[in-house]
Amino acid sequence: MNSYKYINRELSWLQFNARVLQEAEDETVPLIERLRFLGIFSNNLDEFFKVRYATIKRIDLAGKNAKSVLGGIKAGKLLEEITQIVIDQQSESLEVLDKIQEKLKDHNVFIINEKQVSPSQEAYVKNYFLSKVSPALVTIILNDLVKIPSLKDSAAYLAVKMVMKEEAPAQGISKLLHRQVRDRKYVLIEIPRSINRFVVLPEEDGKQYIILLDDLIRFNLKTIFNIFEYESVSAHMIKITRDAELDIDSDLSKSFIEKISMSVKDRIKGDPVRFVYDMNIDEDTLSFLMAKMGIDSTDSIIPGGRYHNRRDYMNFPSLGKDELLYKAIDPLPIPGLVLQGSLLGMIAKKDYLLYAPYQAFQYVVKFLREAALDPKVRSIKITIYRLAKISHIASSLINAVKNGKKVTVQIELRARFDEVANIRYAEQMQQEGVNLIFGVTGLKVHSKICVIEREENGKLHKYGFISTGNFNESTSRIYTDYTLFTAHQEILKELNKVFDFFEINYKVSRYKHLLVSPHYTRTALIKLITTEIENAQKGRKAGIKLKVNSLSDFTLIDKLYEASRAGVKIKLIVRGICSLIPGVPGQSENIEAISILDKFLEHPRVYIFENEGDPKIYISSADWMTRNMDYRVEVSCPIYDESIKNEILETFNISWEDNVKARVHSLAQDNAYRRNDKPPLRSQFALYEYYQKKLEKISV
């Protein structure tokens, strides 16, 4: 048997981000979208260092090698590998950025720096600086400070060096010391986050010009430092990334909201884990900064380009150039489910499946708005993980309370990097009378579920929905996710048991239909895989199809290897981390695995087990990671409606046949595109056409 069993999850994640970078390189992708993929690449790296790199660093500092949990690699060695990979990827991303900016010139879009500002643009740049930028600048003179004030996590700074003019004549040794000590001043300027990074200058002769805020500040350095007598001034960008782990206060007198709020504020003081600097910075400036900031060899030190915080490219302006953007699609209606009618009345008759963004997320909002207004609805229960900045979900729940409904919201305050937004909504809903639950000690609540109870003929009848993604109007336009609307009373009764567990943590219920983490999902999945193994051994129909964001749990991977050895054909669509190695003789020769990256972020979790020709299908909030099995509350829901089962099978198969945007997972980790002799099939575009055709069949 091959000696390779697993790919380390951190290294696999870096290969996922390399696939994001491939999208930025892809010349078939519209130019502004390519810039935005560069922004996603950079944003992903920031979060990776805040969370995963920081975790490995803590393991290493604790003197542990942790090979058993890191896929066979020591923590210290892994930190070195990560740093080298990131250096290489950063270098590649800079080359990609240069190529895109050159291509933009063909469309009369010019991104200029401070040395390229024309005389006709000078007045605008100076006025913009004085009126909008200067009042927001934080400028710190460093020379006389014993220690640099704590720099903000992932904020960008210009490290400025001024070479001062000779002050007073001096002689001999005193003159030499004077020149050594007094001829430089070092300054940090924080790039304001409150101002758009991309400043669009007035159009000239049909040409559009953009200057980055960093360069606009560089252009105005003389204005900033006009009180100093200097011979030369230079500015180079730096950025520090800090450990984002929350340290939860154990003070029993504080509310959970207070504890999370304080932890988020304390995050800005977290230990540094990455220091990125402009590779052209002067050596003396770099040495001065690293000494003042206490950067040491255990931190990831990344020489980069002129610009950092390239995550801002996610918000690169559209400039009114539709030809440089993906063509927008209009979300389609769900056949048979009419937004203008009563959704509850239609759902009472049959289940419906929503696949966003191909279909309209508005159905989720309409469901809650109808429940808020319906005089017969008595209660609403829902889990919330990440809300939109302006959330119609939250306003619908508040509306329901005002109409006398009992509304219970399990809100996860520890949703990474969304803590502040969730705290704000939690406080708002609490003030309006919503019954808030803040989760289970030691567990994150990641399930996406909702149950309402409506009085019908003297009895409470349940309606609800279960989703693979967050109830978030903003991300629903760019994340692909399934949501099942159902009035299946047994399933909804079990969803109520999940809400009971939120309030009474020691009460663990039994479930006939749902797979619920952390108590049953792992054992249920192992049992389902075992059934496929037994069927294959008996010569019956057997197979497994999975679509998940990540696959890194070693126990489940080993079970899939066992299934492969038994002859079970396994197809995996894994967008991100894939620690499983497909195609290894004697281990995984019956397993194929691909990743799809395209216009939308692939986000559904779907499990399909062949079951002798009568497939068992689940949609889920849970990836196949240890955290989802053992440390989160997750819900996987079976699909019973035959038409919906067929729809999920058909949409899975469309994704599986992708030979344009699919990459192959392999031991080589080279992100090779899947290519074959079949006609080109780009699954995300094909899925939209699939749903268009479903509507056409109904209208005929």
Secondary structure by P-SEA (a helix, b strand, c coil): ccccccccaaaaaaaaaaaaaaaaacccccaaaaaaaaaaaaaaaaaaaacaaaaaaaaaaaccccccccccccaaaaaaaaaaaaaaaaaaaaaaaaaaaaaaaaacccccccccccccaaaaaaaaaaccccccbbbbbcccccccccccccbbbbbbbbbcccccccccaaaaaaaacccbbbbbbbccccccccccccccccbbbbbcaaaaaaaacccccccccccbbbbbbbbbbccccccccccccccaaaaaaaaaaacccccccbbbccccccaaaaaaaaaaacccccccccccccccccccccccccccccccccccccccccccccccccaaaaaaabbbbbcccccccaaaaaaaaaaacccccccccccccccccccaaaaaaaaaaaaccbbbbbcccccccaaaaaaaaaaaaaaaccccccccccccccccbbbbbbbcccbbbbbbccccccccccccccccbbbbbbcaaaaaaaaaaaaaaaacccbbbbbcccccccccaaaaaaaaaaaaaaaaaaccccbbbbbccccccaaaaaaaaaaaaabbbbbbbccccccccccccccccccccccccccccbbbbbbbbccccccbbbbcccccccccccccbbbbbbbccaaaaaaaaaaaaaaaacccccccccccccccccccccccccaaaaaaaaaaaaaaaaac
